[in-house]
Amino acid sequence: TSRLRTYRAAHAVARPLYPLLRKLLRTHITTTRNVGCALIALAVGGYPKRVLENADINALAGDP
């Protein structure tokens, strides 16, 4: 939870829209779970790219 009231308000507004945004902007949105899974996958097997975009993170996490 953020200490900044504006961030908390933005999260409260965005939370119900997240499923729709995720479908519409699939390559631009990821989750902290996907970041964690991608980091584990990187540690185990590496990745050919040096800089990862959200789409790469989602792919490493196994998120279709």
All heavy atoms as TSV, in Angstrom:
chain	resi	resn	atom	element	x	y	z
A	1	THR	N	N	0.844	-1.176	0.000
A	1	THR	CA	C	0.000	0.000	0.000
A	1	THR	C	C	0.890	1.240	0.000
A	1	THR	O	O	1.790	1.356	0.817
A	1	THR	CB	C	-0.907	0.018	1.242
A	1	THR	OG1	O	-1.660	-1.178	1.261
A	1	THR	CG2	C	-1.836	1.210	1.207
A	2	SER	N	N	0.586	2.125	-0.886
A	2	SER	CA	C	1.369	3.340	-1.007
A	2	SER	C	C	1.018	4.327	0.097
A	2	SER	O	O	-0.113	4.380	0.574
A	2	SER	CB	C	1.113	3.986	-2.364
A	2	SER	OG	O	1.804	5.210	-2.468
A	3	ARG	N	N	1.996	5.130	0.485
A	3	ARG	CA	C	1.754	6.189	1.460
A	3	ARG	C	C	1.089	7.396	0.809
A	3	ARG	O	O	0.493	8.210	1.498
A	3	ARG	CB	C	3.058	6.618	2.112
A	3	ARG	CG	C	3.642	5.547	2.996
A	3	ARG	CD	C	4.878	6.038	3.719
A	3	ARG	NE	N	5.926	6.352	2.769
A	3	ARG	CZ	C	6.870	7.257	2.955
A	3	ARG	NH1	N	6.912	7.939	4.055
A	3	ARG	NH2	N	7.789	7.463	2.038
A	4	LEU	N	N	1.188	7.509	-0.499
A	4	LEU	CA	C	0.624	8.668	-1.192
A	4	LEU	C	C	-0.857	8.439	-1.504
A	4	LEU	O	O	-1.239	7.443	-2.120
A	4	LEU	CB	C	1.377	8.938	-2.490
A	4	LEU	CG	C	2.852	9.316	-2.311
A	4	LEU	CD1	C	3.515	9.459	-3.662
A	4	LEU	CD2	C	2.968	10.611	-1.528
A	5	ARG	N	N	-1.664	9.361	-1.066
A	5	ARG	CA	C	-3.111	9.252	-1.249
A	5	ARG	C	C	-3.497	9.197	-2.731
A	5	ARG	O	O	-4.396	8.449	-3.109
A	5	ARG	CB	C	-3.790	10.443	-0.576
A	5	ARG	CG	C	-5.266	10.287	-0.435
A	5	ARG	CD	C	-5.914	11.441	0.282
A	5	ARG	NE	N	-5.020	12.035	1.248
A	5	ARG	CZ	C	-5.199	13.215	1.797
A	5	ARG	NH1	N	-6.252	13.926	1.492
A	5	ARG	NH2	N	-4.335	13.704	2.657
A	6	THR	N	N	-2.791	9.957	-3.570
A	6	THR	CA	C	-3.131	9.961	-4.997
A	6	THR	C	C	-2.868	8.597	-5.635
A	6	THR	O	O	-3.632	8.159	-6.482
A	6	THR	CB	C	-2.347	11.050	-5.748
A	6	THR	OG1	O	-0.957	10.897	-5.474
A	6	THR	CG2	C	-2.810	12.424	-5.341
A	7	TYR	N	N	-1.798	7.915	-5.229
A	7	TYR	CA	C	-1.517	6.576	-5.751
A	7	TYR	C	C	-2.575	5.586	-5.296
A	7	TYR	O	O	-3.020	4.735	-6.058
A	7	TYR	CB	C	-0.141	6.089	-5.315
A	7	TYR	CG	C	1.019	6.690	-6.077
A	7	TYR	CD1	C	0.842	7.705	-7.002
A	7	TYR	CD2	C	2.300	6.241	-5.853
A	7	TYR	CE1	C	1.895	8.242	-7.682
A	7	TYR	CE2	C	3.381	6.783	-6.537
A	7	TYR	CZ	C	3.170	7.786	-7.452
A	7	TYR	OH	O	4.226	8.322	-8.140
A	8	ARG	N	N	-2.966	5.675	-4.032
A	8	ARG	CA	C	-4.010	4.779	-3.528
A	8	ARG	C	C	-5.314	4.999	-4.283
A	8	ARG	O	O	-6.010	4.050	-4.631
A	8	ARG	CB	C	-4.206	4.981	-2.030
A	8	ARG	CG	C	-3.067	4.449	-1.189
A	8	ARG	CD	C	-3.420	4.367	0.272
A	8	ARG	NE	N	-3.997	5.578	0.818
A	8	ARG	CZ	C	-3.318	6.530	1.466
A	8	ARG	NH1	N	-2.016	6.386	1.650
A	8	ARG	NH2	N	-3.931	7.587	1.944
A	9	ALA	N	N	-5.634	6.254	-4.571
A	9	ALA	CA	C	-6.852	6.562	-5.320
A	9	ALA	C	C	-6.754	6.029	-6.750
A	9	ALA	O	O	-7.717	5.449	-7.268
A	9	ALA	CB	C	-7.092	8.070	-5.332
A	10	ALA	N	N	-5.600	6.210	-7.367
A	10	ALA	CA	C	-5.419	5.706	-8.732
A	10	ALA	C	C	-5.541	4.191	-8.774
A	10	ALA	O	O	-6.159	3.635	-9.692
A	10	ALA	CB	C	-4.059	6.145	-9.283
A	11	HIS	N	N	-4.974	3.513	-7.795
A	11	HIS	CA	C	-5.080	2.046	-7.740
A	11	HIS	C	C	-6.521	1.616	-7.524
A	11	HIS	O	O	-6.978	0.634	-8.111
A	11	HIS	CB	C	-4.195	1.485	-6.637
A	11	HIS	CG	C	-2.750	1.551	-6.960
A	11	HIS	ND1	N	-1.768	1.190	-6.078
A	11	HIS	CD2	C	-2.090	1.942	-8.072
A	11	HIS	CE1	C	-0.591	1.351	-6.627
A	11	HIS	NE2	N	-0.759	1.815	-7.841
A	12	ALA	N	N	-7.250	2.340	-6.682
A	12	ALA	CA	C	-8.647	1.999	-6.426
A	12	ALA	C	C	-9.492	2.142	-7.696
A	12	ALA	O	O	-10.385	1.332	-7.952
A	12	ALA	CB	C	-9.215	2.883	-5.315
A	13	VAL	N	N	-9.189	3.138	-8.503
A	13	VAL	CA	C	-9.919	3.342	-9.760
A	13	VAL	C	C	-9.504	2.306	-10.799
A	13	VAL	O	O	-10.339	1.763	-11.522
A	13	VAL	CB	C	-9.677	4.777	-10.298
A	13	VAL	CG1	C	-10.211	4.931	-11.711
A	13	VAL	CG2	C	-10.305	5.796	-9.362
A	14	ALA	N	N	-8.211	2.009	-10.875
A	14	ALA	CA	C	-7.702	1.106	-11.911
A	14	ALA	C	C	-7.983	-0.366	-11.625
A	14	ALA	O	O	-8.093	-1.162	-12.555
A	14	ALA	CB	C	-6.202	1.310	-12.090
A	15	ARG	N	N	-8.107	-0.741	-10.356
A	15	ARG	CA	C	-8.264	-2.151	-9.994
A	15	ARG	C	C	-9.436	-2.819	-10.722
A	15	ARG	O	O	-9.260	-3.882	-11.306
A	15	ARG	CB	C	-8.405	-2.304	-8.486
A	15	ARG	CG	C	-8.433	-3.755	-8.056
A	15	ARG	CD	C	-8.410	-3.882	-6.548
A	15	ARG	NE	N	-7.100	-3.495	-6.051
A	15	ARG	CZ	C	-6.893	-2.570	-5.122
A	15	ARG	NH1	N	-7.898	-1.944	-4.565
A	15	ARG	NH2	N	-5.676	-2.278	-4.744
A	16	PRO	N	N	-10.633	-2.226	-10.755
A	16	PRO	CA	C	-11.732	-2.898	-11.475
A	16	PRO	C	C	-11.522	-2.954	-12.987
A	16	PRO	O	O	-12.074	-3.809	-13.673
A	16	PRO	CB	C	-12.966	-2.054	-11.154
A	16	PRO	CG	C	-12.583	-1.150	-10.052
A	16	PRO	CD	C	-11.099	-1.059	-10.026
A	17	LEU	N	N	-10.704	-2.052	-13.514
A	17	LEU	CA	C	-10.448	-2.005	-14.958
A	17	LEU	C	C	-9.324	-2.938	-15.393
A	17	LEU	O	O	-9.124	-3.148	-16.585
A	17	LEU	CB	C	-10.090	-0.578	-15.376
A	17	LEU	CG	C	-11.147	0.481	-15.118
A	17	LEU	CD1	C	-10.599	1.860	-15.459
A	17	LEU	CD2	C	-12.405	0.195	-15.901
A	18	TYR	N	N	-8.587	-3.485	-14.434
A	18	TYR	CA	C	-7.414	-4.286	-14.755
A	18	TYR	C	C	-7.694	-5.447	-15.712
A	18	TYR	O	O	-6.961	-5.610	-16.685
A	18	TYR	CB	C	-6.743	-4.795	-13.476
A	18	TYR	CG	C	-5.525	-5.623	-13.765
A	18	TYR	CD1	C	-4.349	-5.031	-14.182
A	18	TYR	CD2	C	-5.561	-7.004	-13.676
A	18	TYR	CE1	C	-3.237	-5.782	-14.474
A	18	TYR	CE2	C	-4.458	-7.767	-13.965
A	18	TYR	CZ	C	-3.302	-7.150	-14.363
A	18	TYR	OH	O	-2.212	-7.899	-14.669
A	19	PRO	N	N	-8.738	-6.267	-15.495
A	19	PRO	CA	C	-8.965	-7.373	-16.439
A	19	PRO	C	C	-9.172	-6.889	-17.885
A	19	PRO	O	O	-8.655	-7.488	-18.820
A	19	PRO	CB	C	-10.214	-8.051	-15.902
A	19	PRO	CG	C	-10.249	-7.698	-14.453
A	19	PRO	CD	C	-9.662	-6.324	-14.363
A	20	LEU	N	N	-9.897	-5.792	-18.044
A	20	LEU	CA	C	-10.117	-5.255	-19.388
A	20	LEU	C	C	-8.814	-4.709	-19.970
A	20	LEU	O	O	-8.477	-4.986	-21.128
A	20	LEU	CB	C	-11.175	-4.154	-19.348
A	20	LEU	CG	C	-11.439	-3.435	-20.662
A	20	LEU	CD1	C	-11.996	-4.418	-21.696
A	20	LEU	CD2	C	-12.375	-2.278	-20.451
A	21	LEU	N	N	-8.075	-3.957	-19.175
A	21	LEU	CA	C	-6.804	-3.413	-19.650
A	21	LEU	C	C	-5.832	-4.526	-20.013
A	21	LEU	O	O	-5.083	-4.420	-20.979
A	21	LEU	CB	C	-6.180	-2.507	-18.585
A	21	LEU	CG	C	-6.903	-1.200	-18.317
A	21	LEU	CD1	C	-6.283	-0.487	-17.128
A	21	LEU	CD2	C	-6.886	-0.315	-19.544
A	22	ARG	N	N	-5.835	-5.590	-19.238
A	22	ARG	CA	C	-4.928	-6.711	-19.496
A	22	ARG	C	C	-5.237	-7.361	-20.845
A	22	ARG	O	O	-4.333	-7.764	-21.569
A	22	ARG	CB	C	-5.057	-7.734	-18.363
A	22	ARG	CG	C	-4.129	-8.877	-18.516
A	22	ARG	CD	C	-3.122	-8.902	-17.384
A	22	ARG	NE	N	-2.068	-9.827	-17.714
A	22	ARG	CZ	C	-1.971	-11.047	-17.208
A	22	ARG	NH1	N	-2.829	-11.456	-16.315
A	22	ARG	NH2	N	-1.003	-11.825	-17.577
A	23	LYS	N	N	-6.531	-7.459	-21.176
A	23	LYS	CA	C	-6.900	-8.045	-22.468
A	23	LYS	C	C	-6.566	-7.113	-23.627
A	23	LYS	O	O	-6.113	-7.555	-24.673
A	23	LYS	CB	C	-8.385	-8.385	-22.485
A	23	LYS	CG	C	-8.716	-9.599	-21.669
A	23	LYS	CD	C	-10.159	-9.969	-21.790
A	23	LYS	CE	C	-10.430	-11.190	-20.915
A	23	LYS	NZ	N	-11.794	-11.660	-21.054
A	24	LEU	N	N	-6.784	-5.820	-23.428
A	24	LEU	CA	C	-6.554	-4.861	-24.503
A	24	LEU	C	C	-5.078	-4.534	-24.711
A	24	LEU	O	O	-4.636	-4.328	-25.838
A	24	LEU	CB	C	-7.317	-3.560	-24.210
A	24	LEU	CG	C	-8.831	-3.648	-24.230
A	24	LEU	CD1	C	-9.442	-2.310	-23.814
A	24	LEU	CD2	C	-9.338	-4.047	-25.608
A	25	LEU	N	N	-4.331	-4.477	-23.633
A	25	LEU	CA	C	-2.923	-4.052	-23.694
A	25	LEU	C	C	-1.992	-5.161	-23.213
A	25	LEU	O	O	-1.089	-4.935	-22.418
A	25	LEU	CB	C	-2.736	-2.792	-22.835
A	25	LEU	CG	C	-3.628	-1.612	-23.165
A	25	LEU	CD1	C	-3.504	-0.535	-22.120
A	25	LEU	CD2	C	-3.311	-1.072	-24.541
A	26	ARG	N	N	-2.197	-6.348	-23.707
A	26	ARG	CA	C	-1.499	-7.541	-23.227
A	26	ARG	C	C	0.022	-7.395	-23.206
A	26	ARG	O	O	0.674	-7.854	-22.288
A	26	ARG	CB	C	-1.880	-8.730	-24.098
A	26	ARG	CG	C	-1.369	-10.024	-23.572
A	26	ARG	CD	C	-2.508	-11.017	-23.573
A	26	ARG	NE	N	-2.161	-12.182	-22.819
A	26	ARG	CZ	C	-2.515	-12.377	-21.561
A	26	ARG	NH1	N	-3.193	-11.480	-20.939
A	26	ARG	NH2	N	-2.198	-13.463	-20.935
A	27	THR	N	N	0.581	-6.746	-24.210
A	27	THR	CA	C	2.038	-6.642	-24.277
A	27	THR	C	C	2.587	-5.505	-23.413
A	27	THR	O	O	3.791	-5.383	-23.263
A	27	THR	CB	C	2.524	-6.436	-25.725
A	27	THR	OG1	O	1.946	-5.245	-26.243
A	27	THR	CG2	C	2.144	-7.623	-26.598
A	28	HIS	N	N	1.715	-4.686	-22.864
A	28	HIS	CA	C	2.160	-3.544	-22.070
A	28	HIS	C	C	1.947	-3.715	-20.575
A	28	HIS	O	O	2.398	-2.884	-19.798
A	28	HIS	CB	C	1.446	-2.274	-22.525
A	28	HIS	CG	C	1.699	-1.930	-23.945
A	28	HIS	ND1	N	2.911	-1.451	-24.385
A	28	HIS	CD2	C	0.909	-2.019	-25.039
A	28	HIS	CE1	C	2.849	-1.251	-25.688
A	28	HIS	NE2	N	1.650	-1.593	-26.110
A	29	ILE	N	N	1.250	-4.762	-20.174
A	29	ILE	CA	C	0.900	-4.943	-18.767
A	29	ILE	C	C	1.421	-6.284	-18.280
A	29	ILE	O	O	1.321	-7.294	-18.970
A	29	ILE	CB	C	-0.633	-4.872	-18.582
A	29	ILE	CG1	C	-1.126	-3.466	-18.902
A	29	ILE	CG2	C	-1.030	-5.260	-17.176
A	29	ILE	CD1	C	-2.614	-3.292	-18.802
A	30	THR	N	N	1.977	-6.281	-17.076
A	30	THR	CA	C	2.418	-7.508	-16.435
A	30	THR	C	C	2.075	-7.433	-14.956
A	30	THR	O	O	1.589	-6.412	-14.485
A	30	THR	CB	C	3.921	-7.762	-16.662
A	30	THR	OG1	O	4.227	-9.100	-16.296
A	30	THR	CG2	C	4.779	-6.791	-15.909
A	31	THR	N	N	2.317	-8.495	-14.243
A	31	THR	CA	C	2.025	-8.532	-12.813
A	31	THR	C	C	3.319	-8.765	-12.042
A	31	THR	O	O	4.319	-9.211	-12.611
A	31	THR	CB	C	1.047	-9.676	-12.479
A	31	THR	OG1	O	1.672	-10.922	-12.800
A	31	THR	CG2	C	-0.251	-9.542	-13.256
A	32	THR	N	N	3.283	-8.496	-10.759
A	32	THR	CA	C	4.459	-8.766	-9.943
A	32	THR	C	C	4.718	-10.266	-9.871
A	32	THR	O	O	5.866	-10.692	-9.775
A	32	THR	CB	C	4.307	-8.189	-8.525
A	32	THR	OG1	O	3.093	-8.665	-7.945
A	32	THR	CG2	C	4.306	-6.686	-8.549
A	33	ARG	N	N	3.665	-11.056	-9.957
A	33	ARG	CA	C	3.837	-12.510	-9.979
A	33	ARG	C	C	4.621	-12.923	-11.225
A	33	ARG	O	O	5.540	-13.746	-11.156
A	33	ARG	CB	C	2.484	-13.208	-9.934
A	33	ARG	CG	C	2.593	-14.709	-10.014
A	33	ARG	CD	C	1.203	-15.341	-10.100
A	33	ARG	NE	N	1.286	-16.719	-10.477
A	33	ARG	CZ	C	1.252	-17.727	-9.615
A	33	ARG	NH1	N	1.105	-17.500	-8.348
A	33	ARG	NH2	N	1.345	-18.963	-10.048
A	34	ASN	N	N	4.265	-12.356	-12.375
A	34	ASN	CA	C	4.980	-12.668	-13.612
A	34	ASN	C	C	6.428	-12.207	-13.545
A	34	ASN	O	O	7.326	-12.881	-14.058
A	34	ASN	CB	C	4.280	-12.040	-14.816
A	34	ASN	CG	C	3.064	-12.817	-15.248
A	34	ASN	OD1	O	2.729	-13.847	-14.670
A	34	ASN	ND2	N	2.374	-12.316	-16.244
A	35	VAL	N	N	6.678	-11.068	-12.923
A	35	VAL	CA	C	8.058	-10.588	-12.784
A	35	VAL	C	C	8.861	-11.582	-11.952
A	35	VAL	O	O	9.986	-11.951	-12.310
A	35	VAL	CB	C	8.099	-9.178	-12.154
A	35	VAL	CG1	C	9.527	-8.769	-11.820
A	35	VAL	CG2	C	7.471	-8.161	-13.088
A	36	GLY	N	N	8.287	-12.041	-10.851
A	36	GLY	CA	C	8.974	-13.017	-10.006
A	36	GLY	C	C	9.249	-14.319	-10.729
A	36	GLY	O	O	10.362	-14.857	-10.663
A	37	CYS	N	N	8.239	-14.833	-11.422
A	37	CYS	CA	C	8.414	-16.084	-12.176
A	37	CYS	C	C	9.454	-15.913	-13.277
A	37	CYS	O	O	10.266	-16.810	-13.530
A	37	CYS	CB	C	7.085	-16.538	-12.772
A	37	CYS	SG	S	5.892	-17.120	-11.557
A	38	ALA	N	N	9.453	-14.756	-13.927
A	38	ALA	CA	C	10.426	-14.499	-14.988
A	38	ALA	C	C	11.840	-14.424	-14.422
A	38	ALA	O	O	12.786	-14.928	-15.037
A	38	ALA	CB	C	10.083	-13.206	-15.727
A	39	LEU	N	N	12.006	-13.827	-13.261
A	39	LEU	CA	C	13.328	-13.757	-12.639
A	39	LEU	C	C	13.859	-15.142	-12.307
A	39	LEU	O	O	15.053	-15.420	-12.506
A	39	LEU	CB	C	13.279	-12.888	-11.383
A	39	LEU	CG	C	13.148	-11.390	-11.613
A	39	LEU	CD1	C	12.929	-10.665	-10.299
A	39	LEU	CD2	C	14.361	-10.854	-12.333
A	40	ILE	N	N	12.999	-16.006	-11.821
A	40	ILE	CA	C	13.416	-17.379	-11.534
A	40	ILE	C	C	13.803	-18.088	-12.826
A	40	ILE	O	O	14.833	-18.759	-12.899
A	40	ILE	CB	C	12.309	-18.136	-10.781
A	40	ILE	CG1	C	12.145	-17.543	-9.385
A	40	ILE	CG2	C	12.614	-19.627	-10.707
A	40	ILE	CD1	C	10.929	-18.007	-8.642
A	41	ALA	N	N	12.984	-17.923	-13.870
A	41	ALA	CA	C	13.279	-18.548	-15.154
A	41	ALA	C	C	14.593	-18.014	-15.727
A	41	ALA	O	O	15.378	-18.771	-16.311
A	41	ALA	CB	C	12.136	-18.306	-16.140
A	42	LEU	N	N	14.855	-16.732	-15.565
A	42	LEU	CA	C	16.118	-16.152	-16.035
A	42	LEU	C	C	17.303	-16.736	-15.287
A	42	LEU	O	O	18.351	-17.024	-15.882
A	42	LEU	CB	C	16.111	-14.632	-15.840
A	42	LEU	CG	C	15.365	-13.824	-16.876
A	42	LEU	CD1	C	15.234	-12.383	-16.415
A	42	LEU	CD2	C	16.071	-13.884	-18.212
A	43	ALA	N	N	17.162	-16.893	-13.986
A	43	ALA	CA	C	18.254	-17.445	-13.182
A	43	ALA	C	C	18.562	-18.882	-13.576
A	43	ALA	O	O	19.711	-19.306	-13.582
A	43	ALA	CB	C	17.913	-17.367	-11.694
A	44	VAL	N	N	17.540	-19.624	-13.935
A	44	VAL	CA	C	17.717	-21.041	-14.281
A	44	VAL	C	C	18.219	-21.213	-15.709
A	44	VAL	O	O	19.158	-21.970	-15.956
A	44	VAL	CB	C	16.387	-21.812	-14.086
A	44	VAL	CG1	C	16.471	-23.214	-14.639
A	44	VAL	CG2	C	16.013	-21.835	-12.618
A	45	GLY	N	N	17.597	-20.495	-16.658
A	45	GLY	CA	C	17.917	-20.780	-18.055
A	45	GLY	C	C	18.420	-19.628	-18.889
A	45	GLY	O	O	18.792	-19.814	-20.044
A	46	GLY	N	N	18.400	-18.408	-18.353
A	46	GLY	CA	C	18.836	-17.264	-19.145
A	46	GLY	C	C	17.808	-16.861	-20.182
A	46	GLY	O	O	16.709	-17.413	-20.253
A	47	TYR	N	N	18.174	-15.875	-20.995
A	47	TYR	CA	C	17.286	-15.379	-22.046
A	47	TYR	C	C	18.158	-14.694	-23.083
A	47	TYR	O	O	19.157	-14.057	-22.728
A	47	TYR	CB	C	16.273	-14.392	-21.441
A	47	TYR	CG	C	15.059	-14.154	-22.292
A	47	TYR	CD1	C	14.098	-15.131	-22.470
A	47	TYR	CD2	C	14.870	-12.931	-22.930
A	47	TYR	CE1	C	12.978	-14.905	-23.230
A	47	TYR	CE2	C	13.747	-12.689	-23.698
A	47	TYR	CZ	C	12.804	-13.683	-23.846
A	47	TYR	OH	O	11.678	-13.457	-24.612
A	48	PRO	N	N	17.823	-14.801	-24.346
A	48	PRO	CA	C	18.707	-14.238	-25.377
A	48	PRO	C	C	18.781	-12.705	-25.389
A	48	PRO	O	O	19.773	-12.150	-25.831
A	48	PRO	CB	C	18.125	-14.760	-26.690
A	48	PRO	CG	C	16.752	-15.203	-26.383
A	48	PRO	CD	C	16.720	-15.555	-24.926
A	49	LYS	N	N	17.748	-12.034	-24.893
A	49	LYS	CA	C	17.760	-10.573	-24.885
A	49	LYS	C	C	18.323	-10.058	-23.571
A	49	LYS	O	O	18.110	-10.632	-22.517
A	49	LYS	CB	C	16.345	-10.030	-25.077
A	49	LYS	CG	C	15.787	-10.274	-26.464
A	49	LYS	CD	C	14.340	-9.888	-26.577
A	49	LYS	CE	C	14.105	-8.415	-26.473
A	49	LYS	NZ	N	12.687	-8.069	-26.680
A	50	ARG	N	N	19.038	-8.934	-23.647
A	50	ARG	CA	C	19.620	-8.336	-22.448
A	50	ARG	C	C	18.607	-7.471	-21.695
A	50	ARG	O	O	18.630	-7.394	-20.474
A	50	ARG	CB	C	20.833	-7.502	-22.850
A	50	ARG	CG	C	21.633	-7.001	-21.704
A	50	ARG	CD	C	22.949	-6.443	-22.206
A	50	ARG	NE	N	23.642	-5.721	-21.187
A	50	ARG	CZ	C	24.516	-6.263	-20.352
A	50	ARG	NH1	N	24.793	-7.540	-20.451
A	50	ARG	NH2	N	25.112	-5.530	-19.447
A	51	VAL	N	N	17.743	-6.795	-22.425
A	51	VAL	CA	C	16.698	-5.954	-21.834
A	51	VAL	C	C	15.352	-6.588	-22.154
A	51	VAL	O	O	15.045	-6.861	-23.315
A	51	VAL	CB	C	16.759	-4.516	-22.403
A	51	VAL	CG1	C	15.629	-3.672	-21.852
A	51	VAL	CG2	C	18.111	-3.883	-22.101
A	52	LEU	N	N	14.560	-6.820	-21.124
A	52	LEU	CA	C	13.274	-7.484	-21.302
A	52	LEU	C	C	12.126	-6.487	-21.254
A	52	LEU	O	O	12.082	-5.616	-20.392
A	52	LEU	CB	C	13.061	-8.535	-20.205
A	52	LEU	CG	C	14.106	-9.621	-20.102
A	52	LEU	CD1	C	13.772	-10.563	-18.970
A	52	LEU	CD2	C	14.230	-10.376	-21.398
A	53	GLU	N	N	11.223	-6.640	-22.195
A	53	GLU	CA	C	9.988	-5.857	-22.210
A	53	GLU	C	C	8.922	-6.660	-21.475
A	53	GLU	O	O	9.114	-7.827	-21.131
A	53	GLU	CB	C	9.551	-5.605	-23.656
A	53	GLU	CG	C	10.584	-4.911	-24.514
A	53	GLU	CD	C	10.823	-3.468	-24.104
A	53	GLU	OE1	O	9.904	-2.855	-23.514
A	53	GLU	OE2	O	11.926	-2.963	-24.352
A	54	ASN	N	N	7.759	-6.037	-21.241
A	54	ASN	CA	C	6.683	-6.739	-20.547
A	54	ASN	C	C	6.276	-8.022	-21.259
A	54	ASN	O	O	5.988	-9.035	-20.610
A	54	ASN	CB	C	5.464	-5.826	-20.389
A	54	ASN	CG	C	5.665	-4.796	-19.311
A	54	ASN	OD1	O	6.439	-4.995	-18.388
A	54	ASN	ND2	N	4.970	-3.679	-19.424
A	55	ALA	N	N	6.241	-8.004	-22.573
A	55	ALA	CA	C	5.879	-9.206	-23.327
A	55	ALA	C	C	6.880	-10.329	-23.072
A	55	ALA	O	O	6.496	-11.501	-22.942
A	55	ALA	CB	C	5.788	-8.903	-24.817
A	56	ASP	N	N	8.165	-9.994	-22.987
A	56	ASP	CA	C	9.196	-10.998	-22.685
A	56	ASP	C	C	9.009	-11.551	-21.280
A	56	ASP	O	O	9.143	-12.762	-21.057
A	56	ASP	CB	C	10.593	-10.384	-22.804
A	56	ASP	CG	C	10.887	-9.845	-24.182
A	56	ASP	OD1	O	10.524	-10.524	-25.176
A	56	ASP	OD2	O	11.466	-8.758	-24.275
A	57	ILE	N	N	8.709	-10.668	-20.334
A	57	ILE	CA	C	8.496	-11.108	-18.959
A	57	ILE	C	C	7.305	-12.051	-18.881
A	57	ILE	O	O	7.368	-13.099	-18.247
A	57	ILE	CB	C	8.294	-9.883	-18.041
A	57	ILE	CG1	C	9.597	-9.103	-17.937
A	57	ILE	CG2	C	7.779	-10.294	-16.659
A	57	ILE	CD1	C	9.456	-7.749	-17.281
A	58	ASN	N	N	6.220	-11.691	-19.548
A	58	ASN	CA	C	5.041	-12.560	-19.544
A	58	ASN	C	C	5.330	-13.912	-20.195
A	58	ASN	O	O	4.875	-14.942	-19.725
A	58	ASN	CB	C	3.868	-11.867	-20.237
A	58	ASN	CG	C	3.346	-10.694	-19.443
A	58	ASN	OD1	O	3.519	-10.614	-18.234
A	58	ASN	ND2	N	2.718	-9.762	-20.123
A	59	ALA	N	N	6.119	-13.895	-21.268
A	59	ALA	CA	C	6.461	-15.144	-21.941
A	59	ALA	C	C	7.330	-16.032	-21.038
A	59	ALA	O	O	7.113	-17.243	-20.949
A	59	ALA	CB	C	7.185	-14.855	-23.249
A	60	LEU	N	N	8.315	-15.419	-20.367
A	60	LEU	CA	C	9.156	-16.194	-19.449
A	60	LEU	C	C	8.357	-16.761	-18.290
A	60	LEU	O	O	8.661	-17.840	-17.787
A	60	LEU	CB	C	10.273	-15.302	-18.910
A	60	LEU	CG	C	11.535	-15.236	-19.720
A	60	LEU	CD1	C	12.432	-14.131	-19.204
A	60	LEU	CD2	C	12.265	-16.560	-19.694
A	61	ALA	N	N	7.343	-16.033	-17.863
A	61	ALA	CA	C	6.518	-16.479	-16.743
A	61	ALA	C	C	5.530	-17.566	-17.165
A	61	ALA	O	O	4.879	-18.156	-16.317
A	61	ALA	CB	C	5.774	-15.294	-16.137
A	62	GLY	N	N	5.422	-17.802	-18.463
A	62	GLY	CA	C	4.486	-18.817	-18.952
A	62	GLY	C	C	3.062	-18.313	-19.030
A	62	GLY	O	O	2.115	-19.093	-19.049
A	63	ASP	N	N	2.900	-17.011	-19.084
A	63	ASP	CA	C	1.570	-16.410	-19.175
A	63	ASP	C	C	1.212	-16.216	-20.648
A	63	ASP	O	O	1.861	-15.441	-21.335
A	63	ASP	CB	C	1.571	-15.053	-18.460
A	63	ASP	CG	C	0.182	-14.494	-18.246
A	63	ASP	OD1	O	-0.788	-15.193	-18.522
A	63	ASP	OD2	O	0.096	-13.353	-17.764
A	64	PRO	N	N	0.223	-16.936	-21.119
A	64	PRO	CA	C	-0.103	-16.860	-22.555
A	64	PRO	C	C	-0.607	-15.519	-23.009
A	64	PRO	O	O	-1.031	-14.692	-22.359
A	64	PRO	CB	C	-1.185	-17.899	-22.736
A	64	PRO	CG	C	-1.680	-18.258	-21.402
A	64	PRO	CD	C	-0.653	-17.797	-20.409
